[in-house]
């Protein structure tokens, strides 16, 4: 029986990946180099430190890691402030369903806290526990973010279900011992033991999360009835 739900943010709850692509392209122009969708895919679900290191490895002009991080964060915060963060289909409904049922839940994101808080303020999404990239020393695909979230909720990771959109995120949650529902965004994710694939959060409900109201076990996700 699952006891808690752990949500990723970028690419799962909110469609921020186009904004990351814009910002990365803009920063790379400052660094005198090009950027592609393949470059973005290589960083999907990763941390800011990893992104900065990748950008600098491609750069043709010098810049400090601190400067590149400032450019990245500034660009993303500007886009959030402009109201460009789109909540993905089914995200609000599923989060409301989980909260209304009194189920423990948390946000587990690789994004920095400043950006995470800006996104939550912009969208009105709320979580009792938020784990960001600033709260851990090892980032996805390492299990530390999910282990920390489970500990803060007081729940065994094996009794948590994680919702993820990226291979890095899926690897992190799986390594922590969580069951996983993957909703792929930019990269494909294959079914595996302890993992099911959904095309959208609109297809996921409490029953599909394996929560108490649905009975024991980890059933297939089920489409929410209208």
N, C-alpha and C positions, 0 to 999 in steps of 0.2 A: 504493500500500500504506500503510495506517495504521500508525503506530508508537507512538502514545500515546492514552490515553483521559482526557478531562477531564470530571469530574462536577460538576454543580450540587448544591446541598444542599437548601434549603427547597423543598418541593413536589415534588422529584424523588426524593431518597433518603429523606427523612423528611416525614411529614405534619404540618408545623408551621403550615400556614396557618390552621387553626382557632384555634391558640394565639395567633397574631399578631392575628387578628380579635378575640378576647377581650381581649387586652391593649390594643389600640388603642381599643376601645369603652370600656374602663375608664379609660384616660387621657383620652379625650374627655369623659367624665362629669366628671372633675376640672376640665376646661377649660370646662365649661358648654355643651357642644354634643353633638349626636348623631353617630353613625357608622353607616355602612351597608356592605353587601357590595360595593356599587359603589365606595365609597371605598377599600376594601381592594384591589379589582381595579386601581384606578388606580396603586397602589404596588407591584404584583406584580413581584418581581425587582429592586426598587430598593434604594437604600442607606438607612442610618439617617438621614443628613443630609436626604435627600429626604423621608423619612417625617416627621421632626420639623418641617420647613418646612411640609409639607402640613397636619399637625395644627394648628400655630399659625395657619395661614391661616384655619382654620375655627373657631378658639377664640373664646369669648365672655368668657373670663377671662384675665388676664395670667399669663404664666409665661415663664421664660427658656428658650432652647433647651437649655441644660445640664440644667435641671430636667426638662424633658419627656423628654430622652434617658435620664435616670436613672430616671424612672418606667417608660419602655418597657423598658429593659434589666432593671430589677428585676422587673417583671412576668413577663417571658419566662424569666428565670433561675429564678424560683420555680416556674414550670410545668414546666421541665425537671427541677428537683430533685424534683418530685412524681412523676416517672416518667411524664409524660404524652406524651413524644415517641414517636410510632409510626413504625417503619421501614416504608416502602412495599413492596408485594409485588414480589419479584424483586430487590430492591436488594442484600441480603446475598449472594444466590447469584451475581449478576453481578459484584459486587466481588470475591468469592472466586475466581471463574473468571478474571478479569483478573489478579489477584495470583498465582494458581497458575501461570499461563502466563508469568509474568515480564515482563508488559507494563508499560511506564512509565505511570503514572497519577497524577492530582492532583485535589484538590478545589478548585473555583473558586466561591466564594460571595460575595454582597454583604453577608452578615451580618458583624458585628464579631467580632474574634478571641475575645473572652471568651465570647460566646454560642456560637460555633462549637466551641470547645474543650469547653464544657459538653455540647453535643449529642453530640459524638464520644465523650466519656467515658461519657455515659448509654447510648449505643447500642452501644458497642464497635466502631464502624466505624473503620478505620485507613487513613491515606493517607501516602505518603512525602513528598508536597509538598502544602501547604495555602496557598491564596491567599484572603485575606479582604478585606472592605471597608477594613480598616485598612492594607492593604499597597499601596493604589493611590490616586492623586489624582483619577482619573476612574472612575466606576462604570458598570456595565451600564446602558444599552445601548452604552456606549463599549467598544471592543475591548481596552482596557488590561488588564483582569483576565486574559483569555485569552492575550494576548501575554506577560504576565509568567509565567504558568504554563508555557507552552511553553518560554520561555527558561530557567526553572529546571530543567526536565526535559532541556534540551539538544536539543529537537526542533523542527523547522520547523512552525509552526502549520498549514501546508497538509497536513502528515502526521499531524495530530491529528483525532480525532473527539470532538465535545462532545455531552454528553447534557444537555438542558435541558427545563424545563417551562413557561417563560414567554416571551412575545414579547420582552421586554427582554433576557432571557438569550440567546435565539436570535439576536437582532440583534447582540449583543456577540460571540458566537462566530463568526457569519457574517462580521462586519466584520474579525475577526482572521484570517480565511482558513481556519477549521476547517470540516470537514464536520460536519453536525448531525443527530442523532437527537432529535426532539422528542417528549416524552411529556407532552402538555398536562394541566395541573391545573385551574385556574379559568377560563382563557381559551382559546378555540380558536386553533390554529396550523395554517396551511395548508401543504400540500406545496409544495416549490419546488426548483429545481436545487440539488444539493448538500445536500438535506434530505429526510429521510423521517420519517414520523409513526408512532409506536407507541402503543398504548393503555395499555401497562403495561411496566415493566422486565422483567416475567416473559416478555415476547415477545422480548427482546433477548439475544443470545449473542455469542460471539467472532466467529462467522461474520458476523453482522449488523453488527458493529463494523468489519468490513473489516480484521481483524488478520491477521498472517502465517499463522496456522494455517488460515485460511479461504481462502487463495489471494489473488490480486491483485484490486484494484478495490474498489468500495464497493457490495456487493450489498445487496439488500433485507434488512431484519432478519429473523431466523428464530426461530421458537419453539424454546426449549430442549427437548431430548428428555428425557422422564422417566427 
